Amino acid sequence: MTRRTVAGTLLAALLAASAGLIANDVPSLAPEFLTAGPFTSPETRAAAFLLPIAMLDAEQKEAFAAGREQFNEAWVVAPDPDGVWGLGPTFNEDRCVRCHRDNGRSAAPANGKPGDRGFLVRLSIPGTTPEGGPKPHPRYGDQLQNRGIDDRVPPEGQAVVHYTERIVKLADGEEVSLRVPRIEFRELRFGELGPDTLTSPRVAPAMIGLGLLEAVPEADLRQIAESQPAHGISGKPNIVWDVENEIKVLGRFGWKANQPNLRQQTAAAFHGDIGATTYLFPEENCPAAQTQCLEVPSASKCGGQGGCTGNTYRPEVIPSRLSNITLYLQALAVPARRNPTDPAVQRGEKLFAQAKCAVCHVPELRTGPKHAIRAAANLAFRPYTDLLLHDMGDDLADGRPDFLADGREWRTAPLWGVGVLPAVNQHMDLLHDGRARNVTEAILWHGGEAKASRDAFAGMSREDRAAMVRFVESL
């Protein structure tokens, strides 16, 4: 038995045990603690985002165990024997878990430091692709790659984040400092980006509950959008390109809802972040100007006996690996709520609704009748999102369209699990680029359609603001 087989067997046993614990503990939780019904995990500490749901059959447990192992595996440059072949030629990280440590959220870079470990910068120029997506930069593509292959392929450049502080004075006189990020590009190897380049810094989000969000019927999301104008809100779905089926569909994943499903989201992350090809994205991520990148033999033509000169195409991320990781993401449990019976939390929930935060951060959604995991069908759950795009104002605007999302619009982020972030990832950096250091700062950055809610929060007493924050942190 190989070392990898032994590790896989031990992992499968661990997962089976943890699933049993969830199965035994979830029924004992009172209804107000259940974030996602039987998909809820009682774990709310450092491992809160790591556990599987209990309702997996034997085949799915095996796929989950394999997906978890593959999510953590290092990718290397072929024919290095110490990892999976297919890294690069340019990339941001060498494995999924580098961006999503413990399936959590990456932190914003420190002041004056280059971004890494889950921080990246999207790039494009005005115009769209034939499918309607952002038009890649002609020399740098659609994402700045800060790493390359030593002595063979240079990194594209570095993105350094600088912050200035902006003081916001609230109605009762309390002052809150917001940090305003500015990106400085350094060591650009293929010329300046140019004045027409559109840039958008991003941090990697948490991975919990994604299978449930994937299963909400499109009609339900459209119905939510149709109901919002009555509340002065005008959310809209993003309509994006489904690569596998070659059709336009509703987007759900990504900061601008630019990916339609978890399989494509995973394949796009492999391509953009690790530089690994899939059957969905079969070409190496090498713009035409980067000759050294283009000249590196692709691992998709490497055989297992040494040598990378074959002519038969084989995606670096083989289909079974893509399927395993997709199932892994679909089957991650959601941590239970904390302190939902606390009077301050209950008061904060009422204030959250009164400020109309719940119009976009919709408390409850429901899955449809079909799902890869049978127990997920027709399930009510509480993610606090509508998966729709909303105008968030000038202060949060990146000016970079993405399919139907304009430069001021962002998908409503789910709020479940927010209060567990300090335990999982030792930080509380929120919003698309991590600029907000806590819930209060995140609310105060809201503008556009959310300005009235932001102003309602800013006008509350200190006690009421604390109650509302306490409610959000209980989710």
PyMOL commands that set and color helices and strands:
alter all, ss='L'
color gray80, all
select helices_A, chain A and resi 3-28+31-33+37-39+58-72+96-99+101-103+210-214+218-231+262-274+291-295+299-301+319-330+343-354+357-359+374-376+418-425+439-444+448-458+462-474
alter helices_A, ss='H'
color red, helices_A
select strands_A, chain A and resi 40-41+75-76+84-85+90-91+113-114+119-128+134-135+147-148+158-169+175-186+198-203+239-242+247-250+334-335+365-366+380-381+389-391+409-411
alter strands_A, ss='S'
color yellow, strands_A
deselect
rebuild
show_as cartoon
